[in-house]
Amino acid sequence: MSASKKKTPASIVWFEIPADDTTRAKAFYTKLFGWKISSIPGMPDYLHIDTGGPDASPDGGMMTRKHPEQGPVNYIIVPSVTKAAAKVVKLGGKICVPKMAVPRMGYFVVCTDTEGNQFALWEKSEKAK
């Protein structure tokens, strides 16, 4: 009898919050939840959100809203964004942003589900370029 392969849970590992006014949104979330929101060197239009939770709690990012319909996006970890993106399409979803690298961190694909909700797939990879 062979040992069964342990499946990695598809957990939310990052989130993004768009804001019309990032200064106002930063103040809101800092006062509401006590989150630490700070600039990221080399990324002037993107802020890091430290939720302060245990290591398993996802942190996130905040950026200026690019269009009126842009809403929050949850990033869900998968073993392969290529395989998961193909499955999204097979199940009736759509790919909005094709596979892109975040150097030395991983790859992501932004999708919509069958109801028009946006989400992202995340594959961790220190080899990403």
Z-matrix of the N, CA and C atoms (Angstrom, degrees):
N
C 1 1.442
C 2 1.533 1 108.21
N 3 1.319 2 117.12 1 127.27
C 4 1.464 3 120.04 2 -179.01
C 5 1.520 4 110.20 3 -86.62
N 6 1.308 5 114.52 4 149.94
C 7 1.473 6 119.64 5 178.08
C 8 1.520 7 108.76 6 -70.19
N 9 1.319 8 116.59 7 138.30
C 10 1.460 9 119.13 8 -179.95
C 11 1.513 10 110.07 9 -75.63
N 12 1.305 11 115.58 10 144.40
C 13 1.456 12 122.19 11 179.95
C 14 1.529 13 108.57 12 -75.59
N 15 1.328 14 116.50 13 127.17
C 16 1.458 15 120.62 14 -179.51
C 17 1.524 16 109.32 15 -75.17
N 18 1.303 17 116.27 16 126.57
C 19 1.455 18 121.86 17 -179.30
C 20 1.524 19 109.56 18 -86.94
N 21 1.336 20 115.58 19 132.30
C 22 1.458 21 121.08 20 177.45
C 23 1.523 22 108.66 21 -75.54
N 24 1.335 23 117.96 22 129.70
C 25 1.465 24 118.92 23 179.30
C 26 1.521 25 110.96 24 -66.90
N 27 1.302 26 116.44 25 143.82
C 28 1.462 27 122.23 26 177.86
C 29 1.523 28 107.46 27 -86.73
N 30 1.313 29 115.95 28 85.72
C 31 1.459 30 122.31 29 -175.36
C 32 1.523 31 111.54 30 -101.24
N 33 1.321 32 115.50 31 154.37
C 34 1.461 33 120.49 32 173.34
C 35 1.524 34 106.96 33 -74.17
N 36 1.338 35 116.28 34 125.70
C 37 1.456 36 121.12 35 -177.07
C 38 1.530 37 112.95 36 -117.88
N 39 1.317 38 117.89 37 -8.48
C 40 1.477 39 121.69 38 -178.25
C 41 1.517 40 106.57 39 -163.16
N 42 1.304 41 117.18 40 152.24
C 43 1.462 42 121.02 41 173.93
C 44 1.519 43 108.52 42 -139.30
N 45 1.320 44 115.91 43 157.51
C 46 1.460 45 121.19 44 176.98
C 47 1.515 46 109.53 45 -130.10
N 48 1.326 47 114.79 46 137.41
C 49 1.457 48 121.39 47 178.76
C 50 1.522 49 108.64 48 -118.94
N 51 1.333 50 118.06 49 115.36
C 52 1.461 51 119.39 50 174.06
C 53 1.529 52 109.33 51 -80.93
N 54 1.323 53 116.13 52 150.41
C 55 1.464 54 119.97 53 -179.02
C 56 1.527 55 109.84 54 -142.77
N 57 1.327 56 115.68 55 142.43
C 58 1.460 57 119.85 56 174.17
C 59 1.526 58 109.81 57 -71.70
N 60 1.336 59 116.58 58 -32.09
C 61 1.457 60 123.24 59 179.87
C 62 1.525 61 106.76 60 -136.98
N 63 1.339 62 117.15 61 99.79
C 64 1.465 63 120.08 62 -175.06
C 65 1.530 64 112.61 63 -65.22
N 66 1.321 65 117.65 64 -30.20
C 67 1.472 66 120.03 65 177.56
C 68 1.526 67 109.91 66 -64.91
N 69 1.326 68 116.30 67 -44.76
C 70 1.471 69 121.05 68 178.81
C 71 1.529 70 110.61 69 -65.55
N 72 1.351 71 116.58 70 -44.75
C 73 1.469 72 120.88 71 -179.56
C 74 1.526 73 111.02 72 -64.58
N 75 1.331 74 116.64 73 -39.93
C 76 1.469 75 120.73 74 177.90
C 77 1.528 76 109.99 75 -59.55
N 78 1.331 77 116.87 76 -45.85
C 79 1.468 78 120.94 77 179.13
C 80 1.529 79 110.97 78 -62.05
N 81 1.327 80 117.05 79 -42.10
C 82 1.461 81 122.11 80 -179.38
C 83 1.529 82 111.03 81 -60.06
N 84 1.338 83 117.35 82 -54.35
C 85 1.460 84 121.03 83 -175.83
C 86 1.528 85 112.32 84 -70.62
N 87 1.331 86 117.18 85 -31.29
C 88 1.465 87 120.27 86 176.69
C 89 1.525 88 109.81 87 -66.11
N 90 1.333 89 116.72 88 -45.02
C 91 1.469 90 120.32 89 -179.48
C 92 1.531 91 111.97 90 -72.57
N 93 1.326 92 117.40 91 -36.34
C 94 1.459 93 121.30 92 -177.77
C 95 1.528 94 112.31 93 -71.19
N 96 1.343 95 117.19 94 -50.47
C 97 1.463 96 121.17 95 -172.56
C 98 1.532 97 114.33 96 -113.97
N 99 1.325 98 118.08 97 -8.98
C 100 1.453 99 120.38 98 -176.28
C 101 1.521 100 112.95 99 77.48
N 102 1.350 101 116.84 100 17.32
C 103 1.461 102 120.53 101 179.42
C 104 1.518 103 110.04 102 -65.42
N 105 1.322 104 116.91 103 145.78
C 106 1.458 105 122.89 104 173.56
C 107 1.526 106 107.22 105 -97.18
N 108 1.316 107 116.11 106 117.30
C 109 1.467 108 121.54 107 -176.39
C 110 1.520 109 107.81 108 -118.44
N 111 1.340 110 115.84 109 121.90
C 112 1.456 111 119.81 110 -174.52
C 113 1.521 112 112.62 111 -141.17
N 114 1.311 113 115.26 112 162.07
C 115 1.463 114 122.36 113 177.89
C 116 1.526 115 110.19 114 -68.09
N 117 1.317 116 115.27 115 153.55
C 118 1.458 117 122.24 116 175.57
C 119 1.528 118 106.51 117 -111.54
N 120 1.337 119 118.18 118 124.11
C 121 1.467 120 120.17 119 179.49
C 122 1.533 121 111.63 120 -53.71
N 123 1.315 122 116.14 121 131.80
C 124 1.458 123 121.55 122 178.79
C 125 1.514 124 114.47 123 82.66
N 126 1.331 125 117.68 124 -1.14
C 127 1.464 126 121.54 125 -179.67
C 128 1.530 127 108.63 126 -130.82
N 129 1.327 128 117.34 127 76.36
C 130 1.466 129 120.54 128 -172.86
C 131 1.532 130 115.04 129 -63.94
N 132 1.333 131 117.91 130 -22.82
C 133 1.464 132 120.91 131 -176.50
C 134 1.522 133 113.07 132 -102.92
N 135 1.333 134 116.96 133 16.39
C 136 1.460 135 120.66 134 -175.48
C 137 1.522 136 108.86 135 -139.70
N 138 1.319 137 116.98 136 129.83
C 139 1.462 138 122.45 137 -179.88
C 140 1.525 139 110.12 138 -111.03
N 141 1.325 140 116.71 139 146.78
C 142 1.459 141 121.91 140 176.47
C 143 1.524 142 109.18 141 -93.20
N 144 1.328 143 116.22 142 134.02
C 145 1.463 144 122.12 143 176.47
C 146 1.522 145 107.96 144 -107.33
N 147 1.332 146 115.94 145 115.32
C 148 1.460 147 122.36 146 175.10
C 149 1.525 148 106.09 147 -98.99
N 150 1.330 149 116.14 148 108.49
C 151 1.464 150 120.58 149 -176.42
C 152 1.525 151 112.15 150 -73.48
N 153 1.333 152 117.04 151 -16.45
C 154 1.460 153 120.22 152 178.77
C 155 1.509 154 114.41 153 75.33
N 156 1.321 155 116.78 154 7.11
C 157 1.461 156 120.25 155 -179.62
C 158 1.514 157 111.86 156 -82.73
N 159 1.335 158 117.01 157 -177.86
C 160 1.465 159 120.01 158 177.39
C 161 1.531 160 110.27 159 -62.34
N 162 1.331 161 116.63 160 166.61
C 163 1.468 162 120.90 161 -176.44
C 164 1.520 163 113.27 162 -51.97
N 165 1.318 164 118.24 163 -30.49
C 166 1.461 165 121.23 164 -178.87
C 167 1.532 166 112.61 165 -75.96
N 168 1.335 167 117.05 166 -13.90
C 169 1.463 168 120.58 167 -179.79
C 170 1.523 169 109.82 168 -77.18
N 171 1.321 170 117.14 169 132.12
C 172 1.465 171 117.58 170 -179.27
C 173 1.530 172 112.27 171 -74.04
N 174 1.322 173 115.15 172 142.68
C 175 1.447 174 121.55 173 167.58
C 176 1.512 175 106.14 174 -91.86
N 177 1.328 176 116.66 175 -177.91
C 178 1.449 177 118.81 176 -178.17
C 179 1.504 178 112.91 177 -156.05
N 180 1.319 179 113.75 178 -169.83
C 181 1.448 180 121.63 179 -179.84
C 182 1.515 181 110.58 180 -134.50
N 183 1.330 182 114.91 181 159.91
C 184 1.462 183 121.37 182 177.34
C 185 1.523 184 107.61 183 -135.17
N 186 1.321 185 115.97 184 136.91
C 187 1.444 186 120.63 185 178.93
C 188 1.515 187 110.45 186 -143.95
N 189 1.320 188 116.31 187 164.65
C 190 1.461 189 120.84 188 175.96
C 191 1.524 190 108.88 189 -66.33
N 192 1.318 191 116.26 190 133.21
C 193 1.466 192 122.31 191 179.22
C 194 1.527 193 109.41 192 -59.67
N 195 1.336 194 116.84 193 131.07
C 196 1.460 195 122.20 194 -177.51
C 197 1.528 196 113.50 195 -89.37
N 198 1.329 197 117.34 196 -26.35
C 199 1.468 198 121.69 197 177.70
C 200 1.529 199 108.01 198 -154.89
N 201 1.334 200 118.15 199 155.97
C 202 1.472 201 121.26 200 -173.38
C 203 1.531 202 114.97 201 -56.71
N 204 1.322 203 118.24 202 -29.83
C 205 1.464 204 121.26 203 -177.39
C 206 1.524 205 113.26 204 -84.84
N 207 1.335 206 118.22 205 -5.93
C 208 1.461 207 120.96 206 -176.49
C 209 1.520 208 110.72 207 -68.14
N 210 1.319 209 115.65 208 121.92
C 211 1.457 210 121.45 209 179.28
C 212 1.518 211 110.82 210 -117.70
N 213 1.330 212 117.12 211 -178.96
C 214 1.469 213 120.97 212 178.06
C 215 1.534 214 111.08 213 -61.05
N 216 1.323 215 115.98 214 150.86
C 217 1.467 216 122.20 215 179.54
C 218 1.520 217 108.89 216 -130.25
N 219 1.330 218 116.15 217 129.71
C 220 1.461 219 122.09 218 173.72
C 221 1.521 220 108.99 219 -97.42
N 222 1.335 221 116.71 220 137.02
C 223 1.457 222 122.72 221 177.37
C 224 1.521 223 107.85 222 -101.76
N 225 1.329 224 115.86 223 125.94
C 226 1.460 225 122.34 224 -175.95
C 227 1.519 226 108.76 225 -113.66
N 228 1.331 227 116.63 226 126.05
C 229 1.466 228 120.68 227 -176.55
C 230 1.525 229 110.29 228 -75.55
N 231 1.334 230 115.09 229 136.83
C 232 1.469 231 122.86 230 177.53
C 233 1.533 232 107.23 231 -138.76
N 234 1.328 233 117.30 232 157.79
C 235 1.471 234 119.41 233 178.90
C 236 1.536 235 112.73 234 -66.36
N 237 1.351 236 117.17 235 -32.97
C 238 1.462 237 121.76 236 -178.41
C 239 1.532 238 109.14 237 -145.96
N 240 1.337 239 116.90 238 117.38
C 241 1.466 240 118.71 239 177.59
C 242 1.521 241 110.81 240 -67.49
N 243 1.324 242 117.39 241 -30.53
C 244 1.474 243 120.79 242 179.26
C 245 1.523 244 110.58 243 -63.03
N 246 1.328 245 116.68 244 -48.91
C 247 1.468 246 120.91 245 -179.94
C 248 1.525 247 111.45 246 -68.22
N 249 1.325 248 117.05 247 -42.44
C 250 1.460 249 120.34 248 -179.00
C 251 1.527 250 110.79 249 -66.64
N 252 1.334 251 117.99 250 -38.25
C 253 1.471 252 121.13 251 178.66
C 254 1.531 253 110.33 252 -64.33
N 255 1.318 254 116.85 253 -39.26
C 256 1.471 255 120.23 254 177.29
C 257 1.530 256 110.04 255 -62.80
N 258 1.313 257 116.73 256 -38.36
C 259 1.464 258 121.02 257 179.06
C 260 1.526 259 110.96 258 -68.61
N 261 1.343 260 116.95 259 -37.17
C 262 1.477 261 120.93 260 176.12
C 263 1.524 262 109.50 261 -55.54
N 264 1.324 263 116.48 262 -49.34
C 265 1.461 264 121.60 263 -178.54
C 266 1.530 265 110.57 264 -64.46
N 267 1.321 266 117.13 265 -43.49
C 268 1.468 267 121.95 266 179.59
C 269 1.522 268 111.49 267 -59.43
N 270 1.336 269 116.25 268 -34.04
C 271 1.468 270 120.74 269 -178.14
C 272 1.536 271 113.07 270 -88.34
N 273 1.332 272 117.56 271 2.91
C 274 1.461 273 120.58 272 175.98
C 275 1.514 274 115.56 273 103.09
N 276 1.337 275 117.70 274 2.25
C 277 1.461 276 120.77 275 176.54
C 278 1.520 277 110.57 276 -85.01
N 279 1.323 278 116.11 277 -177.53
C 280 1.466 279 121.08 278 -178.78
C 281 1.518 280 110.34 279 -133.89
N 282 1.320 281 115.12 280 154.14
C 283 1.459 282 121.76 281 175.14
C 284 1.527 283 107.10 282 -97.37
N 285 1.330 284 116.98 283 122.81
C 286 1.474 285 122.51 284 179.40
C 287 1.519 286 111.56 285 -95.18
N 288 1.325 287 115.97 286 -41.27
C 289 1.464 288 122.52 287 178.62
C 290 1.523 289 106.15 288 -129.26
N 291 1.349 290 117.13 289 117.25
C 292 1.464 291 119.33 290 -179.12
C 293 1.530 292 111.81 291 -67.18
N 294 1.306 293 115.82 292 171.84
C 295 1.463 294 123.20 293 -176.43
C 296 1.530 295 111.09 294 -49.94
N 297 1.332 296 113.99 295 126.11
C 298 1.458 297 121.06 296 177.57
C 299 1.523 298 108.49 297 -132.74
N 300 1.330 299 115.80 298 150.60
C 301 1.457 300 121.11 299 179.59
C 302 1.521 301 111.47 300 -96.13
N 303 1.313 302 115.12 301 144.64
C 304 1.458 303 122.83 302 165.67
C 305 1.528 304 102.66 303 -112.10
N 306 1.347 305 117.17 304 103.58
C 307 1.461 306 120.50 305 -170.93
C 308 1.527 307 114.60 306 -46.68
N 309 1.323 308 114.08 307 131.38
C 310 1.463 309 125.09 308 178.04
C 311 1.530 310 113.67 309 64.02
N 312 1.327 311 117.77 310 9.12
C 313 1.473 312 119.81 311 179.75
C 314 1.525 313 112.17 312 -121.01
N 315 1.344 314 117.27 313 -47.77
C 316 1.452 315 119.53 314 -178.24
C 317 1.508 316 113.37 315 163.27
N 318 1.328 317 114.94 316 -163.01
C 319 1.463 318 122.49 317 -177.88
C 320 1.525 319 109.08 318 -128.26
N 321 1.329 320 116.21 319 151.37
C 322 1.459 321 119.75 320 175.01
C 323 1.518 322 110.67 321 -139.58
N 324 1.325 323 114.24 322 158.20
C 325 1.461 324 124.68 323 174.18
C 326 1.519 325 105.90 324 -136.87
N 327 1.328 326 117.78 325 132.62
C 328 1.462 327 120.91 326 177.04
C 329 1.521 328 107.90 327 -99.76
N 330 1.329 329 115.96 328 132.93
C 331 1.467 330 122.64 329 -174.29
C 332 1.525 331 110.62 330 -130.71
N 333 1.336 332 115.40 331 168.93
C 334 1.457 333 121.02 332 165.17
C 335 1.523 334 107.03 333 -123.92
N 336 1.323 335 114.56 334 146.14
C 337 1.458 336 119.39 335 177.38
C 338 1.529 337 109.42 336 -84.35
N 339 1.315 338 116.66 337 -173.08
C 340 1.468 339 120.76 338 -178.25
C 341 1.525 340 113.12 339 -68.92
N 342 1.346 341 117.06 340 -11.72
C 343 1.465 342 121.59 341 -179.50
C 344 1.524 343 112.57 342 -103.69
N 345 1.346 344 116.72 343 3.30
C 346 1.453 345 121.05 344 179.26
C 347 1.516 346 114.69 345 87.64
N 348 1.347 347 117.34 346 7.02
C 349 1.460 348 121.20 347 177.76
C 350 1.522 349 110.29 348 -81.29
N 351 1.319 350 116.10 349 134.85
C 352 1.451 351 120.32 350 179.56
C 353 1.525 352 111.11 351 -88.08
N 354 1.328 353 115.93 352 143.44
C 355 1.457 354 123.16 353 173.50
C 356 1.519 355 107.16 354 -153.30
N 357 1.321 356 116.73 355 166.95
C 358 1.462 357 120.07 356 179.61
C 359 1.518 358 109.97 357 -126.51
N 360 1.319 359 114.79 358 149.00
C 361 1.454 360 122.68 359 174.17
C 362 1.521 361 106.87 360 -100.28
N 363 1.325 362 117.96 361 140.24
C 364 1.461 363 122.33 362 -178.27
C 365 1.523 364 109.84 363 -129.47
N 366 1.323 365 115.64 364 129.76
C 367 1.461 366 122.64 365 174.95
C 368 1.519 367 107.87 366 -119.80
N 369 1.312 368 116.16 367 117.52
C 370 1.464 369 120.52 368 -179.44
C 371 1.528 370 109.30 369 -74.63
N 372 1.340 371 116.61 370 130.51
C 373 1.457 372 121.39 371 177.92
C 374 1.526 373 109.82 372 -160.69
N 375 1.320 374 115.54 373 116.49
C 376 1.463 375 119.97 374 177.44
C 377 1.530 376 111.28 375 -71.76
N 378 1.338 377 117.50 376 -11.61
C 379 1.470 378 122.40 377 179.14
C 380 1.519 379 112.77 378 -88.04
N 381 1.315 380 117.75 379 -3.47
C 382 1.472 381 121.11 380 -177.59
C 383 1.525 382 110.80 381 -59.98
N 384 1.320 383 115.49 382 135.87
C 385 1.479 384 121.99 383 178.71
C 386 1.511 385 110.29 384 -130.43
